[in-house]
Amino acid sequence: MNKSELVAIMAEKASLSKKDAEGALNAFVDAVKDAVKKNDKVQLVGFGTFESRKREAREGKNPQTGEKIKIAACNSPAFKPGKGFKDYIGSISSIV
């Protein structure tokens, strides 16, 4: 599913115009990105948690040359699905 398909579904389910649904989706995405950038968690009970995770510096390998390289420490965005979401997906796969 791409963004325009998601907007169409949101508009239908929430009885919104596609323009309003797209505005709501953009606002949600921007709010999550801003919070994660500030190292805040966005917890949606039953759905999941968006957060930033610190990755330590490490040594890696260039796949083309095999040469060892140093990979700098960084913060990486992460999503952890909530129990309700996992249970929902699990119930669908057991039906199929």
N, CA, C and O atoms as CSV, one atom per row, in Angstrom:
chain,resi,resn,atom,element,x,y,z
A,1,MET,N,N,0.842,-1.166,0.000
A,1,MET,CA,C,0.000,0.000,0.000
A,1,MET,C,C,0.893,1.236,0.000
A,1,MET,O,O,1.848,1.326,0.771
A,2,ASN,N,N,0.574,2.173,-0.862
A,2,ASN,CA,C,1.342,3.414,-0.886
A,2,ASN,C,C,0.557,4.519,-0.179
A,2,ASN,O,O,-0.550,4.290,0.310
A,3,LYS,N,N,1.136,5.705,-0.131
A,3,LYS,CA,C,0.536,6.807,0.626
A,3,LYS,C,C,-0.850,7.178,0.099
A,3,LYS,O,O,-1.767,7.386,0.893
A,4,SER,N,N,-1.022,7.265,-1.208
A,4,SER,CA,C,-2.324,7.681,-1.745
A,4,SER,C,C,-3.393,6.635,-1.453
A,4,SER,O,O,-4.549,6.989,-1.219
A,5,GLU,N,N,-3.034,5.366,-1.461
A,5,GLU,CA,C,-3.999,4.313,-1.108
A,5,GLU,C,C,-4.377,4.406,0.371
A,5,GLU,O,O,-5.541,4.235,0.734
A,6,LEU,N,N,-3.389,4.677,1.216
A,6,LEU,CA,C,-3.654,4.839,2.650
A,6,LEU,C,C,-4.547,6.044,2.897
A,6,LEU,O,O,-5.475,5.968,3.702
A,7,VAL,N,N,-4.284,7.141,2.226
A,7,VAL,CA,C,-5.106,8.351,2.369
A,7,VAL,C,C,-6.546,8.056,1.968
A,7,VAL,O,O,-7.476,8.490,2.647
A,8,ALA,N,N,-6.739,7.326,0.877
A,8,ALA,CA,C,-8.093,6.996,0.416
A,8,ALA,C,C,-8.832,6.146,1.456
A,8,ALA,O,O,-10.014,6.375,1.713
A,9,ILE,N,N,-8.154,5.184,2.045
A,9,ILE,CA,C,-8.778,4.336,3.067
A,9,ILE,C,C,-9.097,5.155,4.317
A,9,ILE,O,O,-10.176,5.017,4.892
A,10,MET,N,N,-8.158,6.007,4.737
A,10,MET,CA,C,-8.398,6.859,5.909
A,10,MET,C,C,-9.601,7.773,5.667
A,10,MET,O,O,-10.443,7.944,6.548
A,11,ALA,N,N,-9.675,8.356,4.476
A,11,ALA,CA,C,-10.778,9.262,4.144
A,11,ALA,C,C,-12.114,8.531,4.224
A,11,ALA,O,O,-13.094,9.063,4.746
A,12,GLU,N,N,-12.142,7.327,3.709
A,12,GLU,CA,C,-13.387,6.546,3.718
A,12,GLU,C,C,-13.787,6.151,5.142
A,12,GLU,O,O,-14.943,6.313,5.531
A,13,LYS,N,N,-12.835,5.636,5.915
A,13,LYS,CA,C,-13.134,5.155,7.270
A,13,LYS,C,C,-13.499,6.288,8.222
A,13,LYS,O,O,-14.311,6.088,9.126
A,14,ALA,N,N,-12.922,7.465,8.040
A,14,ALA,CA,C,-13.162,8.588,8.947
A,14,ALA,C,C,-14.158,9.598,8.382
A,14,ALA,O,O,-14.389,10.643,8.992
A,15,SER,N,N,-14.745,9.302,7.236
A,15,SER,CA,C,-15.688,10.219,6.579
A,15,SER,C,C,-15.076,11.599,6.395
A,15,SER,O,O,-15.680,12.618,6.729
A,16,LEU,N,N,-13.853,11.605,5.851
A,16,LEU,CA,C,-13.134,12.848,5.572
A,16,LEU,C,C,-12.930,12.975,4.071
A,16,LEU,O,O,-13.042,12.001,3.327
A,17,SER,N,N,-12.626,14.203,3.637
A,17,SER,CA,C,-12.208,14.361,2.249
A,17,SER,C,C,-10.786,13.808,2.143
A,17,SER,O,O,-10.086,13.700,3.150
A,18,LYS,N,N,-10.363,13.462,0.941
A,18,LYS,CA,C,-8.996,12.955,0.769
A,18,LYS,C,C,-7.975,14.020,1.167
A,18,LYS,O,O,-6.911,13.700,1.695
A,19,LYS,N,N,-8.302,15.277,0.914
A,19,LYS,CA,C,-7.388,16.359,1.278
A,19,LYS,C,C,-7.232,16.436,2.791
A,19,LYS,O,O,-6.116,16.588,3.288
A,20,ASP,N,N,-8.336,16.333,3.532
A,20,ASP,CA,C,-8.271,16.366,4.996
A,20,ASP,C,C,-7.545,15.137,5.549
A,20,ASP,O,O,-6.771,15.244,6.500
A,21,ALA,N,N,-7.797,13.973,4.950
A,21,ALA,CA,C,-7.137,12.745,5.393
A,21,ALA,C,C,-5.632,12.834,5.144
A,21,ALA,O,O,-4.837,12.407,5.982
A,22,GLU,N,N,-5.241,13.385,4.003
A,22,GLU,CA,C,-3.817,13.538,3.712
A,22,GLU,C,C,-3.179,14.524,4.693
A,22,GLU,O,O,-2.055,14.309,5.148
A,23,GLY,N,N,-3.890,15.596,5.016
A,23,GLY,CA,C,-3.383,16.555,5.998
A,23,GLY,C,C,-3.196,15.901,7.366
A,23,GLY,O,O,-2.200,16.152,8.045
A,24,ALA,N,N,-4.148,15.066,7.769
A,24,ALA,CA,C,-4.055,14.370,9.051
A,24,ALA,C,C,-2.884,13.386,9.046
A,24,ALA,O,O,-2.145,13.295,10.026
A,25,LEU,N,N,-2.716,12.658,7.957
A,25,LEU,CA,C,-1.612,11.706,7.853
A,25,LEU,C,C,-0.270,12.432,7.890
A,25,LEU,O,O,0.649,12.001,8.588
A,26,ASN,N,N,-0.153,13.521,7.150
A,26,ASN,CA,C,1.096,14.295,7.148
A,26,ASN,C,C,1.402,14.848,8.537
A,26,ASN,O,O,2.556,14.851,8.964
A,27,ALA,N,N,0.371,15.316,9.242
A,27,ALA,CA,C,0.559,15.851,10.594
A,27,ALA,C,C,1.024,14.741,11.538
A,27,ALA,O,O,1.906,14.960,12.368
A,28,PHE,N,N,0.431,13.554,11.412
A,28,PHE,CA,C,0.822,12.417,12.247
A,28,PHE,C,C,2.286,12.044,11.990
A,28,PHE,O,O,3.062,11.889,12.932
A,29,VAL,N,N,2.654,11.902,10.733
A,29,VAL,CA,C,4.024,11.520,10.380
A,29,VAL,C,C,5.018,12.569,10.874
A,29,VAL,O,O,6.062,12.222,11.426
A,30,ASP,N,N,4.701,13.841,10.681
A,30,ASP,CA,C,5.594,14.914,11.141
A,30,ASP,C,C,5.737,14.901,12.658
A,30,ASP,O,O,6.837,15.084,13.181
A,31,ALA,N,N,4.627,14.685,13.368
A,31,ALA,CA,C,4.671,14.656,14.838
A,31,ALA,C,C,5.523,13.490,15.333
A,31,ALA,O,O,6.297,13.649,16.277
A,32,VAL,N,N,5.390,12.326,14.708
A,32,VAL,CA,C,6.190,11.162,15.103
A,32,VAL,C,C,7.667,11.421,14.821
A,32,VAL,O,O,8.516,11.151,15.670
A,33,LYS,N,N,7.981,11.945,13.630
A,33,LYS,CA,C,9.382,12.219,13.286
A,33,LYS,C,C,10.002,13.220,14.249
A,33,LYS,O,O,11.136,13.034,14.691
A,34,ASP,N,N,9.264,14.290,14.580
A,34,ASP,CA,C,9.783,15.303,15.502
A,34,ASP,C,C,10.034,14.714,16.887
A,34,ASP,O,O,11.057,15.001,17.509
A,35,ALA,N,N,9.105,13.892,17.370
A,35,ALA,CA,C,9.256,13.291,18.700
A,35,ALA,C,C,10.441,12.336,18.737
A,35,ALA,O,O,11.238,12.372,19.675
A,36,VAL,N,N,10.565,11.484,17.727
A,36,VAL,CA,C,11.664,10.506,17.701
A,36,VAL,C,C,13.002,11.221,17.570
A,36,VAL,O,O,13.995,10.789,18.155
A,37,LYS,N,N,13.037,12.309,16.809
A,37,LYS,CA,C,14.275,13.076,16.668
A,37,LYS,C,C,14.721,13.653,18.013
A,37,LYS,O,O,15.918,13.794,18.261
A,38,LYS,N,N,13.752,13.990,18.888
A,38,LYS,CA,C,14.055,14.529,20.212
A,38,LYS,C,C,14.278,13.417,21.240
A,38,LYS,O,O,14.354,13.687,22.439
A,39,ASN,N,N,14.383,12.180,20.779
A,39,ASN,CA,C,14.538,10.995,21.644
A,39,ASN,C,C,13.333,10.747,22.542
A,39,ASN,O,O,13.473,10.145,23.607
A,40,ASP,N,N,12.160,11.197,22.132
A,40,ASP,CA,C,10.920,10.887,22.830
A,40,ASP,C,C,10.311,9.640,22.198
A,40,ASP,O,O,10.557,9.338,21.031
A,41,LYS,N,N,9.515,8.925,22.983
A,41,LYS,CA,C,8.788,7.768,22.456
A,41,LYS,C,C,7.374,8.208,22.108
A,41,LYS,O,O,6.794,9.055,22.788
A,42,VAL,N,N,6.828,7.637,21.057
A,42,VAL,CA,C,5.426,7.826,20.719
A,42,VAL,C,C,4.768,6.464,20.905
A,42,VAL,O,O,4.972,5.549,20.107
A,43,GLN,N,N,3.972,6.342,21.975
A,43,GLN,CA,C,3.338,5.070,22.294
A,43,GLN,C,C,1.857,5.136,21.951
A,43,GLN,O,O,1.124,5.984,22.459
A,44,LEU,N,N,1.434,4.236,21.088
A,44,LEU,CA,C,0.029,4.099,20.736
A,44,LEU,C,C,-0.409,2.739,21.265
A,44,LEU,O,O,-0.156,1.713,20.634
A,45,VAL,N,N,-1.065,2.732,22.423
A,45,VAL,CA,C,-1.429,1.489,23.090
A,45,VAL,C,C,-2.243,0.605,22.143
A,45,VAL,O,O,-3.209,1.050,21.524
A,46,GLY,N,N,-1.831,-0.642,22.049
A,46,GLY,CA,C,-2.496,-1.595,21.169
A,46,GLY,C,C,-1.941,-1.593,19.759
A,46,GLY,O,O,-2.194,-2.526,18.997
A,47,PHE,N,N,-1.187,-0.564,19.393
A,47,PHE,CA,C,-0.604,-0.503,18.050
A,47,PHE,C,C,0.903,-0.677,18.111
A,47,PHE,O,O,1.440,-1.613,17.518
A,48,GLY,N,N,1.596,0.209,18.817
A,48,GLY,CA,C,3.041,0.080,18.915
A,48,GLY,C,C,3.716,1.349,19.380
A,48,GLY,O,O,3.068,2.344,19.702
A,49,THR,N,N,5.043,1.289,19.409
A,49,THR,CA,C,5.855,2.394,19.892
A,49,THR,C,C,6.907,2.775,18.856
A,49,THR,O,O,7.640,1.926,18.348
A,50,PHE,N,N,6.964,4.058,18.559
A,50,PHE,CA,C,8.010,4.606,17.704
A,50,PHE,C,C,9.047,5.210,18.635
A,50,PHE,O,O,8.694,5.946,19.556
A,51,GLU,N,N,10.327,4.911,18.409
A,51,GLU,CA,C,11.373,5.443,19.275
A,51,GLU,C,C,12.692,5.524,18.529
A,51,GLU,O,O,12.827,5.030,17.410
A,52,SER,N,N,13.669,6.165,19.179
A,52,SER,CA,C,15.020,6.261,18.654
A,52,SER,C,C,15.903,5.331,19.482
A,52,SER,O,O,15.848,5.347,20.711
A,53,ARG,N,N,16.705,4.534,18.817
A,53,ARG,CA,C,17.616,3.630,19.515
A,53,ARG,C,C,19.049,3.995,19.156
A,53,ARG,O,O,19.375,4.252,17.997
A,54,LYS,N,N,19.897,4.011,20.180
A,54,LYS,CA,C,21.309,4.337,19.977
A,54,LYS,C,C,22.036,3.096,19.492
A,54,LYS,O,O,21.916,2.025,20.085
A,55,ARG,N,N,22.779,3.241,18.428
A,55,ARG,CA,C,23.622,2.165,17.908
A,55,ARG,C,C,25.065,2.538,18.198
A,55,ARG,O,O,25.534,3.610,17.816
A,56,GLU,N,N,25.747,1.657,18.865
A,56,GLU,CA,C,27.137,1.894,19.236
A,56,GLU,C,C,28.032,1.851,18.000
A,56,GLU,O,O,27.675,1.258,16.982
A,57,ALA,N,N,29.195,2.484,18.101
A,57,ALA,CA,C,30.191,2.409,17.030
A,57,ALA,C,C,30.641,0.953,16.924
A,57,ALA,O,O,30.731,0.241,17.924
A,58,ARG,N,N,30.917,0.534,15.708
A,58,ARG,CA,C,31.322,-0.857,15.510
A,58,ARG,C,C,32.197,-0.965,14.277
A,58,ARG,O,O,32.340,-0.022,13.498
A,59,GLU,N,N,32.770,-2.132,14.127
A,59,GLU,CA,C,33.604,-2.396,12.967
A,59,GLU,C,C,32.797,-3.232,11.983
A,59,GLU,O,O,32.147,-4.206,12.361
A,60,GLY,N,N,32.849,-2.840,10.733
A,60,GLY,CA,C,32.131,-3.565,9.689
A,60,GLY,C,C,33.074,-3.941,8.567
A,60,GLY,O,O,34.289,-3.773,8.668
A,61,LYS,N,N,32.493,-4.451,7.500
A,61,LYS,CA,C,33.282,-4.889,6.368
A,61,LYS,C,C,32.673,-4.338,5.085
A,61,LYS,O,O,31.459,-4.407,4.894
A,62,ASN,N,N,33.506,-3.792,4.210
A,62,ASN,CA,C,33.059,-3.348,2.905
A,62,ASN,C,C,32.741,-4.607,2.095
A,62,ASN,O,O,33.639,-5.415,1.858
A,63,PRO,N,N,31.488,-4.798,1.665
A,63,PRO,CA,C,31.132,-6.028,0.968
A,63,PRO,C,C,31.830,-6.211,-0.393
A,63,PRO,O,O,31.978,-7.337,-0.868
A,64,GLN,N,N,32.249,-5.121,-1.004
A,64,GLN,CA,C,32.900,-5.230,-2.308
A,64,GLN,C,C,34.364,-5.614,-2.185
A,64,GLN,O,O,34.875,-6.409,-2.974
A,65,THR,N,N,35.042,-5.039,-1.185
A,65,THR,CA,C,36.488,-5.272,-1.081
A,65,THR,C,C,36.859,-6.178,0.088
A,65,THR,O,O,37.967,-6.714,0.129
A,66,GLY,N,N,35.947,-6.351,1.031
A,66,GLY,CA,C,36.266,-7.136,2.220
A,66,GLY,C,C,37.083,-6.357,3.241
A,66,GLY,O,O,37.426,-6.882,4.300
A,67,GLU,N,N,37.391,-5.112,2.925
A,67,GLU,CA,C,38.195,-4.264,3.810
A,67,GLU,C,C,37.397,-3.903,5.062
A,67,GLU,O,O,36.200,-3.628,4.973
A,68,LYS,N,N,38.049,-3.901,6.227
A,68,LYS,CA,C,37.392,-3.530,7.471
A,68,LYS,C,C,37.212,-2.019,7.499
A,68,LYS,O,O,38.107,-1.266,7.115
A,69,ILE,N,N,36.034,-1.587,7.963
A,69,ILE,CA,C,35.742,-0.164,8.075
A,69,ILE,C,C,35.142,0.108,9.452
A,69,ILE,O,O,34.570,-0.784,10.079
A,70,LYS,N,N,35.278,1.350,9.912
A,70,LYS,CA,C,34.683,1.750,11.180
A,70,LYS,C,C,33.336,2.400,10.892
A,70,LYS,O,O,33.230,3.286,10.045
A,71,ILE,N,N,32.316,1.952,11.602
A,71,ILE,CA,C,30.978,2.510,11.465
A,71,ILE,C,C,30.717,3.337,12.721
A,71,ILE,O,O,30.798,2.825,13.838
A,72,ALA,N,N,30.404,4.612,12.533
A,72,ALA,CA,C,30.215,5.536,13.655
A,72,ALA,C,C,28.932,5.233,14.419
A,72,ALA,O,O,27.987,4.665,13.870
A,73,ALA,N,N,28.913,5.618,15.687
A,73,ALA,CA,C,27.709,5.499,16.499
A,73,ALA,C,C,26.639,6.423,15.915
A,73,ALA,O,O,26.953,7.474,15.356
A,74,CYS,N,N,25.384,6.024,16.050
A,74,CYS,CA,C,24.298,6.851,15.536
A,74,CYS,C,C,22.999,6.502,16.257
A,74,CYS,O,O,22.911,5.503,16.970
A,75,ASN,N,N,22.012,7.337,16.057
A,75,ASN,CA,C,20.671,7.035,16.526
A,75,ASN,C,C,19.868,6.536,15.337
A,75,ASN,O,O,19.976,7.072,14.234
A,76,SER,N,N,19.069,5.515,15.566
A,76,SER,CA,C,18.313,4.902,14.488
A,76,SER,C,C,16.840,4.821,14.889
A,76,SER,O,O,16.534,4.443,16.020
A,77,PRO,N,N,15.920,5.168,13.982
A,77,PRO,CA,C,14.504,5.060,14.327
A,77,PRO,C,C,14.095,3.592,14.409
A,77,PRO,O,O,14.627,2.745,13.692
A,78,ALA,N,N,13.135,3.304,15.302
A,78,ALA,CA,C,12.674,1.930,15.474
A,78,ALA,C,C,11.181,1.924,15.771
A,78,ALA,O,O,10.637,2.883,16.319
A,79,PHE,N,N,10.537,0.834,15.403
A,79,PHE,CA,C,9.123,0.624,15.715
A,79,PHE,C,C,8.985,-0.730,16.381
A,79,PHE,O,O,9.481,-1.738,15.878
A,80,LYS,N,N,8.309,-0.741,17.513
A,80,LYS,CA,C,8.048,-1.998,18.217
A,80,LYS,C,C,6.537,-2.184,18.244
A,80,LYS,O,O,5.830,-1.398,18.875
A,81,PRO,N,N,6.029,-3.218,17.566
A,81,PRO,CA,C,4.581,-3.416,17.552
A,81,PRO,C,C,4.041,-3.759,18.936
A,81,PRO,O,O,4.700,-4.444,19.718
A,82,GLY,N,N,2.842,-3.278,19.227
A,82,GLY,CA,C,2.193,-3.549,20.499
A,82,GLY,C,C,1.497,-4.901,20.486
A,82,GLY,O,O,1.349,-5.523,19.434
A,83,LYS,N,N,1.075,-5.348,21.651
A,83,LYS,CA,C,0.446,-6.652,21.799
A,83,LYS,C,C,-0.820,-6.772,20.952
A,83,LYS,O,O,-1.026,-7.790,20.291
A,84,GLY,N,N,-1.665,-5.751,20.966
A,84,GLY,CA,C,-2.901,-5.783,20.188
A,84,GLY,C,C,-2.638,-5.948,18.703
A,84,GLY,O,O,-3.343,-6.695,18.024
A,85,PHE,N,N,-1.634,-5.261,18.197
A,85,PHE,CA,C,-1.265,-5.340,16.780
A,85,PHE,C,C,-0.727,-6.727,16.448
A,85,PHE,O,O,-1.100,-7.322,15.436
A,86,LYS,N,N,0.155,-7.239,17.312
A,86,LYS,CA,C,0.720,-8.576,17.091
A,86,LYS,C,C,-0.370,-9.645,17.139
A,86,LYS,O,O,-0.392,-10.562,16.318
A,87,ASP,N,N,-1.269,-9.515,18.108
A,87,ASP,CA,C,-2.367,-10.484,18.210
A,87,ASP,C,C,-3.265,-10.433,16.986
A,87,ASP,O,O,-3.704,-11.473,16.495
A,88,TYR,N,N,-3.541,-9.229,16.487
A,88,TYR,CA,C,-4.385,-9.065,15.301
A,88,TYR,C,C,-3.743,-9.723,14.079
A,88,TYR,O,O,-4.408,-10.445,13.335
A,89,ILE,N,N,-2.463,-9.473,13.879
A,89,ILE,CA,C,-1.755,-10.058,12.737
A,89,ILE,C,C,-1.680,-11.574,12.898
A,89,ILE,O,O,-1.843,-12.305,11.922
A,90,GLY,N,N,-1.438,-12.049,14.106
A,90,GLY,CA,C,-1.382,-13.481,14.357
A,90,GLY,C,C,-2.712,-14.156,14.080
A,90,GLY,O,O,-2.746,-15.274,13.567
A,91,SER,N,N,-3.830,-13.475,14.421
A,91,SER,CA,C,-5.141,-14.070,14.184
A,91,SER,C,C,-5.458,-14.134,12.706
A,91,SER,O,O,-6.174,-15.034,12.267
A,92,ILE,N,N,-4.940,-13.194,11.929
A,92,ILE,CA,C,-5.177,-13.206,10.474
A,92,ILE,C,C,-4.398,-14.351,9.847
A,92,ILE,O,O,-4.935,-15.074,9.008
A,93,SER,N,N,-3.132,-14.528,10.241
A,93,SER,CA,C,-2.328,-15.563,9.607
A,93,SER,C,C,-2.829,-16.965,9.948
A,93,SER,O,O,-2.613,-17.895,9.171
A,94,SER,N,N,-3.500,-17.139,11.103
A,94,SER,CA,C,-4.011,-18.455,11.438
A,94,SER,C,C,-5.278,-18.780,10.648
A,94,SER,O,O,-5.631,-19.951,10.503
A,95,ILE,N,N,-5.967,-17.753,10.134
A,95,ILE,CA,C,-7.163,-17.959,9.323
A,95,ILE,C,C,-6.780,-18.346,7.911
A,95,ILE,O,O,-7.418,-19.202,7.299
A,96,VAL,N,N,-5.740,-17.717,7.396
A,96,VAL,CA,C,-5.325,-17.920,5.994
A,96,VAL,C,C,-4.694,-19.236,5.771
A,96,VAL,O,O,-4.296,-19.547,4.648
